[in-house]
């Protein structure tokens, strides 16, 4: 081939590619959405996941699709964002689905239910195990399209002003606790309180509540709970691997071009990976600082855990008996949980327990 013809041809081909991308971008609509977050801006991990989605969407659409993320209370109170999306007063929100169990306890499955799935199992159920399809069917009645957009991993059990030694110590305890777990603990005498993240500290400081759970060491340290409650309990058995949700008004979702839908799906998946990586990196550092500053780390007594476990599954059976939507999702979820537990006991749990045991032995030398 003549070298000059090859170079010229290449130059023409290159210019046509260079012209194609702007032409494509120019052909797409400019869309501006508002996202109401359930979280305060100070929490750079969990609020930051919503901002991450917005940045990625803008980057993937050449700036044509812009989402502005507002912290809890700026557009909508943190616990009312689903109502705003359902009504169409905002296009989307970033939240945790168990905040809305008052509407229907079935919402909880999109995030976490007590003694349920860990982070990997929750992701597997939603993304490959049929959970997302079941939740999409459920969300249809609420004019919501849901996408997973984050996961915190297993959470802590919360901050207590006094020690918990027996089940009797739960009686009358005013405990800020989110989701279905409050209903479980109510069976054991707890008085559950549903309070948005930014309002927990003053309630705990004033003694309006006796205890509060939020996420884990990194976020809890930022909110200052260690300054008003000395006992930090673990594990948060009600949140073994809670997913964060990106809710979109169904009509607004249906209007989006396919490219923008794919950009939003991709951005939410990216935010999920980012939140998991950040929490797993930052929580170990934060818990060391908290303990060094005087926080008293305590495991929940086995007696308390066992009583809560029994109460949880009694509640699930009672709820399934009167709520067909809950029953449909619960039966599928429970069967998936059983197979996951069988597998994780074989490989994951055996590996984890052995290496943790060996590390502990080495540290004692």
N, C-alpha and C positions, 0 to 999 in steps of 0.2 A: 504494500500500500504506500502511496505517495505520502511522505512525512508531513508536507504542508497541508494536504487535504485532511489528514488525520487530526492535526492540531486545530484546524479550522472547524472540523466537524465536532471536535470535543468542546470547543468554545461555544458553538451554537447550542449543543446539548446542555452545557452548563448554564447558559443564560436562560434556557427554557425552564430548567429546574428552579433557578433563582426566581423566575417570574411566577412560577406555579404556587409557591407557598403564600406570598402576599395575596394573590388572587383568591386562594382558598379562604384566608383569614378575612378578607374583605367581604366575602359572601356570607359570613356567619353573623347572626344578630348580636347586638350588644345587650347583655342582660345584667341587671343589678338586683341583688337579693340582700335581705337582712337575715342574719342568723341570731336568734336569742339564745344565749347560753344559760345553763342552770348554775354556772360556777363563777366565783369572783375572779377578777383579773389577776389578783395577787398569786393565784395558783398557776404557775407557768407551765406545769405539766398537763393538768386536766383541762384548764381553760385554753392552754396553748394548743391542745389537740384540735380544737375548733378553728383556731387561727391557722394552724398548719393546713387544714383542709382548704381553707379559703386561698392561701398562697399557692398551693399546688393546682387548684382549679384555674386560677388566673394564669399560671405559667403554662399549663397544658392547652389553654385556649387562646394563647397569644393576647391575653388581657381582655378578651371579649366578654368573658363571664366572670363577673366580680361579685364576691360575697363579703359583706362587712359583718364582723362578729361583735356582738354587744354582750358585756358581762351581765350577770344576774342583777335584775332590778333596774337596769338602765332603760330597757324597752318593756320588759315583762318580768314580774317576780319569778325567781328561779324555779319555783314549784308549779308554775302555771304555763310554762312554755309549750307544753303539748296542746293545751287548750287554744293557744294563740295560733299554732300551726293548723290545727283542725279547723278553726274558724277562718283561716286565711288572712289574719291580721299581720302575720309575718310569714315569709315563705318557708323558713326552716328553723330548726333549733338543734342544739347540741346538749345532750342530757343523759340521764340514766333512767331506763324504762321503769324500774321498780318504784320510782317516785309516784307513779300513777296507778298503784294498786287499788287506790280508792275508787277509781273508775271501774276497774276490773282486775282481779288478782292475776289474770293471764298475762298482763303486761310484764310481770316479773321475769318470765322465762327469757325475755330478750336481753336480760342483764345477768341476774343471778337469783337463785332461791336457796334457802338454808340447806346445808349439807348436800349441795348439788355438785356441779362440775368445776374442775379447776380451769385455769386459763386455756390450756391446750384443748381440753375436752369441750369447753364451751365454744371455742373457735371451730372445732371439728363439727359439733352439732349444727351450728348456724351455717357454716360455709359448705359443708359436704354431707352432713347427716340428715338433711331434710328440715332442719329447724327454721331456716329462713323462709321456706315456702309456707310452713304452718303459720309463722308470725305475719307474713304478708297477707294471708287469708284473714287472720284476726284483725290486722290493722285496717283492712278495707272498710270496716264499719265505722272507723274513726277518721276517714279521709286522710290517712297518713301512709306515706311510703317510708320504710325504715331501712337504714344501712348501718352496719357496725362501724364505729369510728373511734376505736380505742379499747384498751383493757388494762386494768390496774394490776392484775395478778392478785393473789390471795391477800386479803386485807387484814388489818389488826382488829382486835376486839374492842378497842376503845379506852377512854380515859375515865377513871372512877375516883370519886372523892373519898370513898372508903373501900376496904377490901371485900372481895367476894369469896367466901370460904365454903358456903353450902347453898343449896337451892333456896333455903329460907331467906337468905340475904337478898334475893331478888324481889321479894314481896314488898310492894309499894315503891320500888325504885323508879324514879322518873328518869327515863333513859332516852336520849335523842338517838333514834335508830331508824334507818331508812328501809322502805320496802316491806316485803312480806314478813321479814324477821320480827318486826314489831308485833304482828299478830301471833307469831309463835311464842314470843316472850310474855305476851299478855296472858297466855294460858298458865304461866308460872308466877303471875302476880305483878309483873312489870307494868308500869304505866308508860307506854311508848309515846314519844314526842316526835313529830315530823317538823324539822326546822332546817331551813336552807343553810348552806355552808357558812356564809358570811355572818349569820346570826347566832352561831353556836357558842362562840367564846363568851359574849356578854351573858348569855343564859347560864352557862356553867360557872362563870365568875360570881354572879349574883346568887347562885344557889337555886335558881328557878328550876334547874334540872340537876340530877345527882351524877349523871354520867353521860358521855357522848362518844359515838364512834363517827369517824369520817372516812379516811382512806388508809393511810399508813404513815410511817415516820417522817418522810420528806414533807408531805403536805401538812401533816399534823403539827410539825415543828414550825412551819411558816405561820400557821394560825395561832400558835402560842398556847396550845392546850396544856402543855407541861407546866405552865406557870400557875394554873388554877386547879389541877387535879394531879395527885402524885402517882397513882397506880395506873399502869399501862398494861392492859390484858391482851392476850392472844390465844388462839387465832380468831379472826372474824369468821366464824363458821357459817355465817349467812352469806358470805361473799368469797367463795373459793376462787373465783376467776371472773369477776363481773365485767361485762362488755358495756362500753359507752355507745350511745345511739345517736345517729344523725336522722332526725325526723324531717320530712319534706311534705308540704301540702300536696296531696295526690294530684290535684288538678295542675299545679305548677310543675310537678314532675312529668306528667304526661305531655306538657307543652314543650319540654326541653328537646332540642335536637339530639340525635343519637350520640354525636360526638361529645356533647356536654354531659350527657348521662354517664358516658364511659369515663370522662374526666373526673366526675364526682365520685364514681365508684372507685377509681384508682386512687384518688386523693384520700378517701376514707380508709382504704386498706393501708396506705402509706402511714396515715396517722395512727392506725392500730399498732403497727410495728414500732413506730417511734415511741408511743407511750409505754409499751412493754419494756423496751430497751432503757428508757429513761428511769422508770421506777425501779427496775432491777439493778441499775447502777447507783441511783441516788439513795434508795432506802437503807442499804447497809451502812452507808456513811452517816446518815441522819440518826439511826438508832444508836450508834456509838456515841454521838454527841449528846443525845438525850440522856442516856444512862450515865455518862460522865458528869452531866449537870445535875444528877440526883433523881432522875425518873426511876421508879421501881417497877421493873418488868416482871409480870406475873402470868403464868399459864392459867387458863380457866380450869378449875378442878374437874376431874373426870366425872364426878357425880353430877355436876352442873351440865357438862356437855351431853351426858347420856340422857338426862331429863329433857334437855332442849331437843335432842334428836328425836326422841319418842313423840314429843309435842308437835314437832314439825310434820311428821308423816301422818299423825292423827289429823292435823289441820288440812293436809293435802287431800286426804280421803273425804273429809267432811265437805271441802270446797268442791271437789270433783262430783260429789253426789248431787249438788244443787246448781252447778254451773257447767253447762255443756261445752262451752268454749275452753274452759280450763281443763275439763276432763280430756278433751281431744288432744290438747298439747301435752298435758301431763303424762298420759299413757305412752305417747311416743317418746317423750323426754326420759321417762323412767326406764323404758326398755333400752334406750341408747346408753343411759348411765350405767346400767348393769353390765353391758358388754365392755364399756370403757374401763370400769373398775376391775373386771377380770383381767384385762390386758395390762393395765397399769400396775397391778399387783405382781405380775410376772416379771416385767422388765424394769420399768421406770422406778417403781417403789423399791425393788430389791437393790438396784444400783444406787439410788439416792441414800437409802438407809446405811448401806455398807460404807460408802465413801465418807458420809458424815460421821459415822462411828469411828472410822480410822483416823479422821482428822482430829476428833475430840481426844482419842487416845494419844496421839502424837503431841497435842498441846499440853497434856498432863505430865509429860515426861520432863 
